[in-house]
C-alpha cells in the first residue's frame, strides 16, 4: 500500500455517518450503521462515534481554526497560543493543552473534524478485543493506534490519535491483512485501552488452568509458554479475563454465518462484546473443549464440563456447556467467582423486617425454609448467607448441590454426579444417615426429592432448599402438586422467600425525576400519587447502561396457622397470598417500589424483573 493509497483510505467517510443535525443536537445515541443492501458487511455498533460535520474545507484548514469553529476555545486565546508556540518550538495545540484551555478529547474531536473522519469515544464504544488482539500492545503503543472493530469481511476499524501518520496505517494494514479504516480517539483513551489490553494479556499469559476430570485427578496446565505462540489460546484467555474483570456471570459464544458473536451477561443483561473472525472460530471452540475436558470430536450432542482457573491471584470456577446449533456449536461458560459474592443480608438488599423474619425461620431447630425464584435470581446466595450464619462447631451441616458453587469451610458439601448415580434424592437419603443437624438441598426438582426433604424437616432437621416458582405463595401449591400430602407441607414448611435480582442505578449519572401515578399504574403498581425517583442516564463508568451492580427484591412469607389451614384445604395461591399480605408480607413489586423511592433502582427495571410491565 502506497502512502497515497493510505491517505485515500483515511479520507473515506465511515459508514453510518450522520448529518449535520444529528451530530450534537439532542444528545441521543447515534444509530447503528446498517450495511448497504446486498453487501456482506456485518453491522457495526457505532455507539460512541461522533461523525464530522463535513462542512467543507477538508484538511486545508489549520487545526487551530477548527478548534475555534467547534467552540473549544476563542480566537484571541488561540492566537496567543500560536505566538507562544513559535517562541517555544512546540505546537499551538500543545500550548492550549498545557494551559488547560482544551482537553485531550477536545483535541481529538478537532483532529477528526479537520481530516473528515469520525471521532470515537472509547469510554462508550464497545471495543472488540478479538480485533484489538490483531496487533501487539507494544505496536499499538508505538503507533498510538488500536484496532477496535471489524467492518465486514475484510475491513478493520482503527482508533488513532494521529490519522496523518500514514506509515502507521500502512504498517497495520500489512500486519493484519485487513483493509484499514480510521477513526480518531484521544491519546488518553488510547493509552488507557492499551494499558487495559496489556494487563489482560499479562493476566491471561500467567493464568493456570486446573482441569478437574471425573476421576478426581487434577492437572494444572501453565499457559505462559504457549500464549505468545497460539493466538487462539491468547484470545480465549483474554475473553475470560475480560469477563471476570467486568464482573460477568456468563460468557456466550454464539456461532453465526461464518463468525462467532461473544456476549457477556453483566448484571443479568447480555451485552455484545466482540466478534471472533471466521478463521479463528473452530480453534476457539476446540480450545474451550480442551480446557473443560470435553470431547472435541463430538459436535452433534450437548456436553458439559468444568474447569478451575487461577486468575490474577484468585480462584474462579467455570461451568462449560456446549449446544449444537444450525450454525455450529454454541458454548456458554458460567463464571463462579467467590470474591464477588456478598453473604450479608443488608448488602444483598433485604429490608430489616424481611431479614428478621427470614433469620428467625432458619434459626429454628427444625422445619423447612424455602427460597424460590427463577434461574439467576440469587437463591443460592441467600442460602449460603443463611448457612454462613448457622455454621458453628456445634452444628453438623451437610449440603447436596449441582454444582457446588462455593466451598464453605466446616461444611460437608456433596456434588451431584448423575453419571455415577448420585442424584439429589439418593444423596439426600444417604445424608439422613450421616447424623446431620442442618441439611441444604441445592434444588427440589422432583417429587422424590421433595418427599425426602419434607420428611427430614418433620424428623428434627432444619432443611434449607430452593424451588422454582414465581412467588412465595405458589410454592405451597407447587409442593402439593408434586404429590406431597397437604398436611405434611403445612406441618414442615415454616418460611418461604421469593426473590429477584434487579440492576442498581449508577450513582455517577442517575438523574432525578418524577414518576406520575399514571405511569406507576401502567407498570402494575397501585398508586394514586406521584413518586420522586431517579432514571438511568448512562456514562463511562457504567458502560452507558445507566446501571452498575445488582440488588435483591424480596417477598418473605411466614407460615402462620391460617396459611397452614389453607394449605390443608388445598386453597389456591391467590387466597394464600391475601392472607400472607394481611399478616405483613410485602410483595416483590412493592419491595421494588420501595427501592425505587430510595433511588436504588428504576421503575422500568423493577417492572422488567417482576413481570409487572
N, C-alpha and C positions, 0 to 999 in steps of 0.2 A: 504494500500500500504506500503510495507516494504522499508527501506532505499535503499536496493539493487535494488528493482524494480524502485524506483525513479531515482537512478543513471543510470540505464539502459535506462530509458526514455530520460534523458537529453543527453545521448550519441548517440541517434539515429539521423542520418543525416536528416536534414529537407528536405521536398520535394522541387524539383526545384533547388537543389544545382548546382552551376556552376562548370565548370572545372577550372584548374589552369590558363589557358589562359584568361578566362573571368573575373577574379577577379578584377584586377587593370589595365588592359591594356588600352583599348580605351576610358574609361570613359563613355561608353554608359550605359544606364539604364539596370539593369538585366531584363531578360524576365519574363513574367508572368508564374508561375508554372502551369502546366496542370496536372490534376488528371489522374492516370492510367486508361486505358480503362476498362470499366465495373464497375468502382467504383462509389460511390455516393458522392464523395467529391466535394465540391464547389471549383473552382479555387480561389487561394488566390493571391492578388496583392502583389508581392514581391518587388515592387519598394522601395528602401531604405534599402534592406537587402544585406549585403556582405557575401557570403559563405566563409568558411575557405578553405585554400589551400589543407587541408587534405594530408599533405606531409609525414605523418607517425610520429611515436613517441607518439601520443596521449597525455595523461596528464602526461607522465613520465618526460617531460621537465619542468625545472624551468620557472616561468613566466618571470624572467629577461632574460633568454635565448631567449624566444620568442620575447621580446621587441627588442633585438639586431637583431634577424633574420629578423624582419619586418622593420628594419631600423629606428626605432623611437629614438634610442639613440645608442651611440657607446659603445664598450666593456669597455674601461677604465673608463668611467663615471659610467657605471653600477656597475663595481667592487668597485668603491669608494662609491656608494650608499649602496652596500651590507655591507661594513665595517662600514659606518655611521649608518646603521640600527642596527647592533649588539651593537653599543655603546649606542644608544638611546632607544632601546627596541621597535622599530617600524618595518615596512616592507620596503624593498628596493623600492618597487613601490611607497610608500608614500613619501619616501625621494626624488625620482625623480619628483613626482608631486610638492612637496614643493619647489624644486629648479627650477621648470619651464622647466625641461628637456623634459617632456612628458605632454600631455594633458589628460583630463579625457576620451576623445574619443579615443586617442591612447591606453590608458589602457584597455578600453572596447574591442577594436579590438584584443588586445593581449590576453585577457582572453578568448574571443571567439575562437581564433586560438588554444590556449592551450587545451581547452576542446573539440575541434572538433565541435563547434556549429557555427551558423550563427550570424553575427553581424547585429544589427538593428539600423538604423539611424532614430530616432523618429522625426527629423525635416523634413524628406521626407516621411516616411511611413504614410499612411492614417489609423489612429487608429480608430477601430470600437468601438464607445462609448457604444454600447449595450454589447460588450464583457467586456469593462473596468468597467461597472457598476455591474458586477457579484460579485465583492468584494468591500468593503467599502474603501474609500480613506485612512482611518486610518490603515486598514490592509495592503494596498499597501505600505504605508509609513513604516510600521514595517518590512515588508519583502523586501523592495526595489524591488518590482516586480509588474507589471501591466499586466493584460490580454489585448491584443491588437487586436486579430482577432480570428474568428472561423475557424477551419480546418475540413471541412466535417461536419458530423452529431454530432460526439462526441469529436472532437479534439478542443483544446484551445491553442493558441499560447501566451506564456508569455514572456514579456521582463523583464529580471532580471539583476541586477548589479553583483550579486554573484551566478553563477549557481551551485557552490559547496554547497549551502545551501539546502540540500536535504529535511530537515524538512519543509522548506517553500514550496517547490514543493509538498510535501505530504499534507500539510495543505490546499493549494489552490485547489488541486485535490479533497479533501474531501468537501471543502466549495462549490465548483462549481458543482461537479458531472461530470466533463469532464476529458478526458484523456489529461494530460498536456504535451505540447511540449515547449521547452525552447529555446529562443534566448537571446543574450547578448546585453544590451544597457548601455550607460554611466550613472553613478549616477546622473549627472547633467540633462540629458534628462529625466530620470525617475522622478526626483524631479519636473521638470517643468511640466510634464504631470499630475502628482498627484496634483500639485497646481492648474492647469487649471481645472482639474476634480472637485476639492473641490470648486472652485469658481463657476463653473456651477451648482454644487449641491446646493450651497447656494442661487444662483440667482433663481434656479428652485423652491427651497423649500419656498422662500419668495415671489414668484410670486402670483399675484392676477388676476384671470380670470374674465373679465367683460362681461357677457353674454348679448347680445342685441337681444331679440326675436322681432317678428314682432309687438307686441303690444306696443313696445317702453318702457316697464318697465324693467330697467336694474337690474341685480342681480350680486353681487360680491361674488365670492366663494374663500375663502382663502384655499390654498392648503398645508399650512405648516403642519397641523396636520396629513394629510394622506400621505404625500410624503414618509415618512420613512416606512410606513406600506404597501404601494402599489408600488411594483417595476415597474408596467406598467405606473403609473402616473409619477413616478420619471423619467423613460426613456423618455416618451413623452415630459416632461418639459425640460429635458436636451437636447433633439434633437432641440427643438425650441430655447432654449437659445444659443446653439452652432451655429445654423444657423444665428441668429441675430448677434452674436458676430463676425462671419466671413463675415457679410455683404451680406448674401444670399438674393435673391429676391423671391425665390420659394423653397419649400420643396416637393419632390416627394416620396410618399410611394407606392412602386410598388410590389404587391404580385407576387411571383414566385412559383415554385413547392415546397410548404411547408413553406419556409421562406419568408421574405419581404425585398426587397432592398430599401435603403434610399439614395436619391441623393439630393444635394444642387445645385441650379443654382447660381453660383458665377461669376460675371462679364459677364453674358449672356451665360455661358457654364456650362453644367451639370457635376458635379463631384460626383462620388460614395463615400459615406461617411461611411456607416455601413450596417450591416445586422441584422434585427430583427429575433431572432430564432423562430422556428415554434411554440413553446409553448406560445409565447407572441403576436403572430400576431393578433389573434381575440381580445385580450384585448386592443391592440394599436388602432385598428380600432374603437372599441366601445368608447374608451376614446376620440378620436378625434371627434366622432359624438356627444358625450355628451357635450364637450366643445363648439361646434358650433351650438348647439340646433337643431340637426338633428334627424331623426327617426332611432334609432339603429336597429329596426326590419326590415326596408326596405333595401333589398340588391339587388333588381332587377332593380331599377330605379336610374338615376343620381339624386343627391341632391346638393344643395349649401347653405352655411351659412356663418356667420361671427362671429368673437369674438375679443374683445379688451383685450390686455394683458399689464399689468404694469410690465415691466421687467427691473430690475436693475435701477429703478428710471426714466425710460422713457416709454411713451405710444406707443404701437405697435398695429396696426390693422392687423388682419389675415382674409383672404378670403379663405374659405374651399370649395372644390369641390370634390364630390365622383363620380366615374365612374365604373360601373360593368365591370369586365373582366373575361376571362375564368378561371383565377387562383384565383379570388376573387375581392374585391373592391380596386380599385386604388384611392388614395387620394392625391390631390395636394393642398398645402397651399401657398397662395400668401402673402408675408410679406410686409407691408407698414409701413416703419419706417421714419417718418418725419425728425428725427435728422440726417439721412444720405443723405437728399435731398439737392441739390445745386440749388438755383434760381438765379444764376449770369451767364450772357451770356458768359463772358470771361472764367470763370471756367468750364462752360459746353463745351467749345471748339469752340465757334463761333468766326470766324475772325472778325476783325474790320469792314471791308467793308460789310460783310453779316449782322453783328449786326446792322449797321447803316441803312441798307435797311429795315430790319425787324422792328426795333424800329420806323422808320418813318411811316411804314404802320399801326402799331397798335396805334399810337398816333393821327391818323386821327379821325375826328368827327363821321364818318360813313363808312360803307363798310364792306366787309368780308375778314378776314385774316385766311388762312387755313394752318394747319400743317399736313403733310402727311407722311406715312411710315408704315411698318408692325407692328404687336403687339410687344411691348417691345422695341421700338426704341426711347423712351423718348419723345413722342409727348406731353403727359400731362404735363411733367415737363417744356417744353418750354412754353406752355400756362399759367401755373402757374407763371412762371417768368414774362411773359407779364402782367398778371393780377396784380402781385405784384407791378409793376411799375405804373400801372394805378390806383391803389387803393388809392383814396383820399376821404376826406369827401364830396367833391363836386360831386362825381360820385356815381350813384346807379348801382352796379354791381350784376347781378344775374347769377348763373350758374345752369345747369342741367347736372348731371353726373351719371354714372353707372360703378363702385361705386364712391362715394365721397372719393377720395384717401387722401386728406389732407385738414384739416379745416383751412380756411383763415379768420382772424379777419376782420370785417367790410364788409364781402361779404355774400350775401344771397345764400346759396347753397342748391339745391334741389336734392334729391336722387330718381332715377327712381325706381318705385315699380310696376312691371308688374302684380303682384297678385292683387293689388288694382286698376289696370287700368291706372296707371301713367306711360306713355311711354315718349320717347323723344318728339314725335310730340305733345302729349297732354300737356305736361309740358311747351314746348316752346310756344304753343298757349296761355296758361294761363299767362306766363311770359310777353308776349307782352302787356297785360292789367295791368301790375304792374309798369308802368312808369319806365322802365329800361333805362339807358344810354349805358351800355355795357352788352352784353349777351355772355356767354360762353357755348357752346354746347359740351358736352364730346365727342360725335362722331356722324357724319352724316351717319346713317346706311341705310336709305331708302329714297324713293322719297318724301314722305310726309314731313319728317324732313328737307330734302334739300330744298324743296319749301318754307317752312315757314322761314328757316334761310336766304335764298336769299331775300325773301320779307322784312324781318326785316332789312337787310343791305341796301335795297333800300328806306326804310322809315325813315332814320335818325338815325339808331342804328349801333353801332360798334359790329360786330359779330365775335367771335373767335371760331374756331371749328377744329376738326381733321377729317381726311379722310384716307381710306386705299388705297393708290396707291404706285407704286414703285418709282415714281419720281414726280417732281413738274409739268412738262407739262402735264402729263397724268391726273392730277386732273381736268383740264378743260374739257377734253373729257369725263371723268367719270361722271361729273355733267350733261353734255348733254345727256349721255346715260341713266341717271336716269330719264330723262323726263323733265328736266328744259330747257326752251327755251334758245337757244344760246345767244340771245341779252340780256336776264336777267343775264346770267352768266358773260357776258362781262361787263355789267354795274356794277355788285355788287362786284365781286372779285377784290381786289387790290393787294394781295400778296399771294404767296404760298411758304411754306418752306417744303422741303423734308429732312428727316434726318435718320441717323442710329447711333447706338452706337457701337464703337469698343473698344477692350481692349487696355490699355496703357502698354507699356513695363515697367517691373520692373526696377527702377532706380538703384537698388543694383547690378544687374547681367547682364544687357543688354550688348551685345558685338558689337563693331564697325565692319562694313562690307561694301563691295562694291556690289551694285546690278547692274548687267550688263544690257545694253539696251535690249538684247535678253530676259532676264528674265522678264523685265518690259513689253515687248510686249506680252510675253506668258500669262501674267496676265491681258491683255486687256488695257495696258496703251500705249499711243502714245509717244514714246521716242526714241531718236537716240543717247543718251549719257548715260554713267554710272552715278549712283547716290550713294553718300555716305549716309549710313543709319546705323541702328542698328538691330540686330537679338535677339530674345529671347533665353535665356540660361536656367534659372531655378535655384532657390536657396531656402533656408529655409523660407525666408521672403515672397516669392510669392507662396509657396507650390509646387515648382518645375515646375510651368507652364511657367514661364518667363514673366508673365503679372500680373499687380496689378492695379485695378481700370479701369474705362472706360471714354471715351471722345466722343463727338459727331462729326459726319461728316454732313455737311450741304450743301444744294442747295437752294438758295433763289432766287425766280423768281418774279420780279416786273412786274405787268401787264401794259404794255405800249399800246399806241394807235394801234400799228401794231398787237400786240398779241390779242387785242380786235377784230380787224378786222378779224383775222384768226379764232377766236372763233365763230364769227357770220357766217363765211363761212364753219364752221364745218371741219376745217383743221385737219389733223392727228397730233398726239402728236409729231412726229418726226419733222414736219415742225415748230411747236410752239417752240420746243427745239432749233432749229437752230437760230431762231430769238432771243430767250432769251439769248443764248450764245453770239450772236453778240452784245446784249445790256449789257453784262457784267456778266451774270450768270455763276458761276463756278459749274461744275457737281460734284456729290458726290465723284466719284473716283478721280477727280482732287484735291478736298479738302483733300481726304485721302492721295494722293501722297505728298501733301504739308506737312502733319503731319508726313509722313514717313521721309521726308528730315529733319524735325525738331527733329527727334529722339524720337517722342512721341509714335509711334506705328510701326508695321512691315508691309511690303508689303503683306505678306500672310494674315494678319488679315484684311487689307483693302479689299483684294480680296474676303475674306470669307463673309464679311458683305454686300458688294456691288454686289456680284454675278458676278465679272469680272474674276474670276479664271477659 
